[in-house]
């Protein structure tokens, strides 16, 4: 990584981006789980408008950045196209994520912003996300080790 990309101005830029994102989520009401649940029950489409607006802004930003910058600001890697195939893990993971999202009404980004509006009960959902991600990583490592043992036994 380039050393100049990790200076105080870079850190200020990242913190500023987070502040703007958190403010926008709270201002739009998307940091409230009941708003997310209303969207998932097809009663309030405000979340769709917020996500759509954010996607347009992010898309324009990436379009401009990939043409004007030689490297990604956060990772300092050259811009490359990463194509992820639609495989069983993507579909299964998406379904599992959707069930968790529907049960809790907590989207990860909005979950963190929800702390800022005083919803401290959200910590239980965030803890659940961390434990779930850790459990999946542990399970994946266990399966990889079991597969390596099976191959070496042959």
C-alpha positions in Angstrom: 0.0 0.0 0.0 1.2 3.5 -0.7 2.1 5.2 2.5 0.6 8.6 1.5 -2.9 7.0 1.1 -3.0 6.2 4.9 -2.3 9.7 6.2 -4.6 11.8 8.4 -6.4 13.2 5.4 -7.3 9.7 4.2 -8.6 8.8 7.6 -10.6 12.0 7.7 -12.1 11.1 4.3 -13.2 7.7 5.5 -14.6 9.0 8.7 -16.4 11.8 6.8 -17.9 9.2 4.4 -19.2 7.2 7.4 -20.7 10.3 9.0 -22.5 11.2 5.8 -23.8 7.6 5.4 -25.0 7.4 9.0 -26.6 10.8 8.8 -28.4 9.8 5.6 -29.6 6.5 7.0 -30.9 8.1 10.2 -32.4 11.1 8.3 -34.3 8.8 5.9 -35.6 6.7 8.7 -33.9 3.6 7.5 -32.1 3.1 10.8 -35.4 2.1 12.4 -36.1 -1.7 12.1 -39.8 -1.1 11.9 -39.3 0.8 8.7 -37.3 -2.1 7.2 -40.0 -4.6 8.3 -42.7 -2.4 6.7 -40.7 -2.5 3.4 -40.3 -6.3 3.6 -44.1 -6.6 4.1 -44.7 -4.4 1.0 -46.2 -1.6 3.1 -43.6 1.1 2.7 -41.4 1.5 -0.4 -39.2 4.3 1.0 -36.3 1.9 1.5 -36.4 1.1 -2.2 -36.1 4.8 -3.0 -33.3 5.3 -0.5 -31.4 2.2 -1.8 -32.0 3.2 -5.4 -30.8 6.7 -4.8 -27.7 5.5 -3.0 -27.0 3.0 -5.8 -27.2 5.7 -8.5 -24.8 7.9 -6.6 -22.4 5.0 -5.9 -22.6 3.9 -9.5 -21.7 7.3 -10.8 -18.9 7.6 -8.3 -17.4 4.3 -9.3 -17.9 5.1 -13.0 -15.9 8.3 -12.5 -13.4 6.9 -10.1 -12.4 4.0 -12.3 -11.7 6.4 -15.2 -9.9 9.1 -13.3 -7.9 7.1 -10.6 -5.4 4.5 -11.2 -6.0 2.7 -7.9 -8.8 2.1 -5.4 -8.4 4.6 -2.6 -9.2 2.2 0.2 -7.2 -0.9 -0.9 -4.6 0.8 -3.2 -5.2 -2.0 -5.7 -5.6 -1.5 -9.4 -9.2 -1.4 -10.5 -10.2 -4.7 -12.0 -13.4 -6.4 -12.8 -14.4 -9.0 -10.3 -17.0 -11.4 -11.6 -18.7 -13.6 -9.0 -20.6 -16.5 -10.5 -24.1 -17.2 -9.3 -23.4 -20.5 -7.6 -25.1 -22.5 -4.9 -23.3 -20.6 -2.1 -24.5 -17.2 -3.3 -28.1 -18.4 -3.6 -28.1 -20.3 -0.2 -26.3 -17.4 1.6 -28.7 -14.9 0.1 -31.7 -17.0 1.3 -30.2 -17.4 4.8 -29.4 -13.6 4.9 -33.0 -12.8 3.8 -34.5 -14.9 6.5 -32.4 -13.2 9.2 -33.2 -9.8 7.7 -36.9 -10.6 7.7 -37.0 -12.0 11.2 -34.9 -9.1 12.7 -35.7 -6.2 10.4 -32.0 -5.3 10.7 -29.9 -4.6 7.6 -26.2 -4.5 8.6 -25.5 -0.9 7.6 -28.6 0.4 9.0 -28.0 -1.6 12.2 -24.9 0.3 13.0 -26.6 3.6 12.2 -29.5 2.6 14.5 -27.1 2.8 17.4 -26.8 6.5 16.7 -30.5 7.1 17.0 -30.5 5.4 20.4 -31.7 1.9 19.5 -29.4 0.0 21.9 -31.4 -3.2 21.7 -29.9 -3.4 18.2 -26.7 -4.6 19.9 -28.3 -8.1 20.2 -28.9 -8.3 16.4 -25.4 -7.0 15.7 -23.9 -9.6 18.1 -26.0 -12.2 16.3 -24.5 -11.1 13.0 -21.0 -11.4 14.3 -21.6 -14.8 15.9 -23.4 -16.1 12.7 -20.5 -15.0 10.5 -18.0 -16.5 12.9 -19.9 -19.8 13.0 -20.0 -19.9 9.2 -16.2 -19.3 9.0 -15.6 -22.0 11.6 -17.9 -24.4 9.7 -16.2 -23.6 6.4 -12.7 -24.2 7.9 -13.9 -27.4 9.5 -15.2 -28.7 6.1 -12.0 -27.7 4.4 -9.9 -29.6 7.1 -12.2 -32.7 6.8 -11.9 -32.6 3.0 -8.1 -32.4 3.3 -8.0 -35.3 5.7 -10.2 -37.4 3.4 -7.9 -36.7 0.5 -4.7 -37.6 2.4 -6.3 -40.9 3.7 -6.8 -42.1 0.1 
